[in-house]
């Protein structure tokens, strides 16, 4: 069965292992309930990366109106550089239970 992007533990949400990213049609991200920081990058309507950063647990990130999508990635993966053009490719994957 597909593996979740995050695992809920009594201490909060922990990212699942693996090189995953989450694409959200939003201009803000919240870190409430997280236990580990996430990297993120903001993408304009034409696919250009316009801002990057780190979302720490308990914090909030709000991007400008030029942003159409926000992408969350694990903290150990470097974000796409500002100015790069991005493409979204859906990936379906399944792993056996650990």
C-alpha positions, 0 to 999 in steps of 0.5 A: 500500500502507498506509504504516507508522507508523514507518520503521526507519533505521540510526539507529533508528525515525523516525515516518512523516510524517502525523497518525497515532496508535497505540492500544495496549491497555497501561499502559506504553510504551517508547522504546527504538530511537526517535530522536524523542520521541512524545507520548502520552495514557492513556485510562480504560475509559470513554474519559476521558483521564486522563494525558498526556506526552512519551515520549523516546528510551530512556525508559519510561512506566508508567501507573496501573491505571485506564488501559486504553489508551495512545495514541501520537501524533507529537510535533508533535500536541498530545494530548487534554486530561485530562478529555476523552472520546475516541472511536476511529475506524479510518482506512485510508489508502494513499499512493503510494511517496515 
